[in-house]
Amino acid sequence: MKEIKEYYEVVVFTAATKNYADWVLDQIDLFGNISHWLYWNHTDTIDEEEERRIKDLSKIGLSLNKTIIVDNIAENFG
């Protein structure tokens, strides 16, 4: 993480709740290399009936032209 931070701004956008995500990220990011953390409450509902949500990357306020997305579900960024 330290090396990555030298070249990139690291932002985590998870669909997990803040309490759970903070616990996990605290284990991963011991030295504060992640600059921003976004959680379930930052996602937008796209289908209430199916409880589907989407991560709106415009919320991070950074250029998406130079963004690398790592996620296990492509639909999260519809």
DOBA-423678 format. One record per residue: residue in one letter; x, y, z of N, C-alpha, C, O, CB in turn. Coordinates in steps of 0.1 Angstrom, whole numbers, padded with zeros to 4 digits, always signed. Glycine has a CB too. Example, Ala and Ser with C-alpha at 12.3 -4.5 7.8 and 13.67 -1.06 7.14 Angstrom:
// residues 2
a+0132-0057+0078+0123-0045+0078+0132-0033+0078+0142-0033+0085+0113-0045+0090 s+0128-0022+0071+0137-0011+0071+0129+0000+0079+0134+0011+0080+0141-0006+0057 
//
This chain:
// residues 78
m+0008-0012+0000+0000+0000+0000+0009+0013+0000+0005+0022-0007-0009+0000+0012 k+0020+0012+0007+0028+0024+0008+0034+0027-0006+0034+0039-0010+0040+0021+0018 e+0038+0017-0013+0043+0020-0027+0032+0025-0036+0035+0034-0044+0050+0007-0033 i+0021+0019-0035+0010+0024-0044+0006+0038-0041+0004+0046-0050-0003+0015-0042 k+0006+0042-0028+0003+0056-0025+0013+0066-0031+0009+0078-0033+0003+0057-0009 e+0025+0062-0033+0035+0071-0039+0031+0075-0053+0035+0086-0058+0049+0064-0039 y+0024+0067-0060+0020+0069-0074+0005+0072-0076+0002+0078-0086+0024+0058-0082 y-0003+0068-0067-0018+0069-0069-0024+0074-0056-0019+0072-0045-0024+0056-0073 e-0036+0080-0058-0045+0083-0047-0054+0071-0045-0060+0067-0055-0053+0096-0049 v-0054+0065-0033-0061+0053-0031-0074+0056-0024-0075+0062-0013-0053+0043-0022 v-0085+0053-0031-0099+0055-0025-0106+0041-0025-0106+0034-0035-0107+0065-0034 v-0112+0038-0014-0120+0026-0012-0135+0030-0012-0139+0038-0004-0116+0018+0001 f-0142+0024-0021-0157+0026-0022-0163+0012-0020-0163+0004-0030-0161+0033-0035 t-0168+0009-0009-0174-0004-0006-0189-0003-0004-0194+0007+0001-0167-0010+0006 a-0196-0014-0007-0210-0014-0004-0213-0019+0010-0225-0021+0014-0217-0024-0014 a-0203-0021+0018-0204-0026+0032-0208-0014+0041-0206-0003+0037-0191-0032+0037 t-0213-0018+0052-0217-0007+0062-0204-0001+0068-0193-0008+0068-0226-0013+0073 k-0204+0011+0073-0193+0018+0078-0186+0010+0090-0174+0008+0089-0197+0031+0083 n-0194+0005+0099-0188-0003+0110-0179-0015+0106-0168-0017+0110-0198-0007+0120 y-0185-0023+0097-0178-0035+0092-0166-0031+0083-0155-0036+0085-0188-0043+0084 a-0168-0021+0074-0158-0017+0065-0146-0011+0073-0134-0014+0070-0163-0007+0055 d-0149-0003+0083-0138+0003+0090-0130-0007+0097-0117-0006+0098-0144+0013+0101 w-0136-0018+0103-0129-0028+0109-0119-0035+0100-0108-0038+0103-0139-0039+0116 v-0125-0039+0088-0116-0045+0078-0105-0036+0073-0094-0040+0072-0125-0050+0066 l-0109-0024+0069-0099-0015+0064-0088-0011+0074-0076-0008+0071-0105-0002+0059 d-0092-0010+0087-0082-0008+0097-0071-0019+0098-0060-0017+0101-0089-0007+0111 q-0075-0031+0094-0066-0042+0094-0056-0042+0082-0045-0046+0082-0073-0056+0094 i-0062-0036+0071-0054-0035+0058-0045-0023+0057-0034-0023+0053-0064-0035+0046 d-0051-0012+0062-0044+0001+0061-0039+0006+0074-0043+0016+0080-0054+0012+0055 l-0029+0000+0079-0023+0003+0092-0016+0017+0092-0015+0022+0103-0013-0008+0096 f-0012+0022+0081-0004+0034+0081-0011+0046+0074-0004+0055+0070+0009+0031+0074 g-0024+0045+0072-0032+0056+0066-0029+0058+0051-0028+0070+0047-0029+0068+0074 n-0027+0048+0043-0024+0050+0029-0036+0052+0021-0035+0057+0009-0016+0038+0024 i-0048+0049+0026-0060+0051+0018-0065+0065+0022-0067+0069+0033-0071+0041+0022 s-0067+0073+0011-0070+0087+0014-0085+0090+0016-0089+0099+0024-0066+0096+0002 h-0094+0082+0011-0108+0083+0013-0115+0070+0013-0111+0060+0006-0115+0092+0001 w-0125+0069+0022-0133+0057+0023-0147+0060+0021-0153+0069+0028-0131+0050+0037 l-0154+0054+0012-0168+0055+0010-0175+0042+0013-0170+0031+0010-0171+0060-0004 y-0188+0043+0018-0195+0031+0023-0208+0029+0016-0212+0036+0007-0196+0032+0038 w-0216+0020+0022-0229+0017+0017-0238+0029+0016-0245+0031+0007-0236+0006+0026 n-0237+0038+0026-0245+0050+0027-0242+0060+0016-0249+0069+0013-0244+0057+0040 h-0231+0058+0009-0227+0066-0002-0232+0061-0016-0231+0067-0026-0212+0068-0003 t-0237+0049-0016-0243+0043-0028-0257+0048-0031-0263+0053-0022-0243+0027-0027 d-0261+0046-0043-0274+0051-0047-0283+0039-0050-0279+0029-0056-0274+0060-0060 t-0296+0039-0046-0305+0028-0049-0310+0029-0063-0314+0040-0068-0317+0029-0039 i-0309+0018-0070-0314+0018-0084-0326+0008-0085-0333+0009-0095-0302+0013-0094 d-0328+0000-0075-0339-0009-0076-0343-0013-0061-0336-0022-0055-0337-0022-0084 e-0352-0006-0055-0356-0008-0041-0361-0022-0039-0358-0028-0029-0366+0002-0036 e-0369-0027-0048-0375-0040-0047-0365-0051-0046-0366-0060-0037-0385-0043-0059 e-0355-0050-0054-0344-0060-0054-0332-0056-0045-0322-0063-0044-0339-0063-0068 e-0333-0044-0039-0323-0039-0030-0310-0037-0038-0299-0040-0032-0321-0047-0018 r-0310-0033-0050-0298-0031-0058-0293-0017-0057-0301-0008-0057-0301-0035-0073 r-0280-0016-0055-0274-0002-0053-0263-0001-0063-0257-0011-0068-0269-0001-0038 i-0259+0011-0065-0248+0014-0075-0238+0024-0068-0242+0033-0060-0253+0020-0088 k-0225+0022-0071-0215+0031-0066-0213+0042-0077-0207+0040-0088-0202+0024-0064 d-0217+0054-0074-0216+0066-0083-0202+0072-0081-0199+0079-0071-0227+0076-0080 l-0193+0069-0090-0179+0073-0088-0177+0089-0089-0166+0094-0086-0170+0067-0099 s-0187+0096-0094-0186+0110-0094-0185+0116-0080-0181+0127-0078-0198+0117-0102 k-0189+0108-0070-0189+0112-0057-0175+0114-0051-0173+0120-0041-0197+0103-0048 i-0165+0107-0057-0152+0108-0052-0145+0121-0056-0135+0125-0051-0143+0097-0057 g-0151+0128-0066-0146+0141-0070-0133+0141-0077-0125+0151-0077-0145+0150-0058 l-0129+0130-0083-0116+0129-0090-0119+0126-0105-0130+0121-0108-0107+0118-0084 s-0109+0129-0113-0110+0126-0128-0111+0110-0129-0103+0103-0125-0098+0131-0135 l-0122+0106-0136-0123+0092-0139-0115+0087-0151-0114+0075-0153-0138+0089-0141 n-0109+0097-0158-0100+0093-0169-0088+0085-0165-0082+0078-0172-0096+0106-0177 k-0084+0087-0152-0072+0081-0147-0076+0072-0135-0068+0072-0125-0061+0091-0143 t-0087+0065-0136-0092+0058-0125-0091+0043-0128-0094+0038-0139-0106+0061-0121 i-0086+0035-0118-0086+0020-0119-0096+0015-0110-0096+0019-0098-0071+0015-0116 i-0105+0007-0115-0116+0001-0106-0113-0013-0104-0110-0021-0113-0130+0003-0113 v-0113-0017-0091-0112-0031-0087-0124-0035-0080-0126-0030-0069-0098-0034-0079 d-0132-0044-0085-0145-0048-0079-0148-0062-0084-0144-0066-0095-0156-0038-0082 n-0155-0069-0076-0159-0083-0080-0173-0083-0087-0177-0093-0092-0160-0092-0067 i-0180-0071-0088-0193-0071-0095-0193-0059-0104-0193-0047-0100-0204-0070-0085 a-0192-0061-0117-0191-0050-0127-0204-0041-0127-0203-0029-0129-0190-0056-0141 e-0215-0047-0123-0228-0039-0123-0228-0028-0112-0236-0019-0113-0240-0048-0121 n-0219-0029-0103-0218-0019-0092-0215-0005-0098-0218+0005-0091-0207-0023-0082 f-0210-0004-0110-0206+0009-0115-0214+0012-0128-0211+0021-0135-0192+0009-0119 g-0226+0005-0130-0235+0007-0141-0234+0021-0147-0241+0023-0157-0248+0004-0137 
//
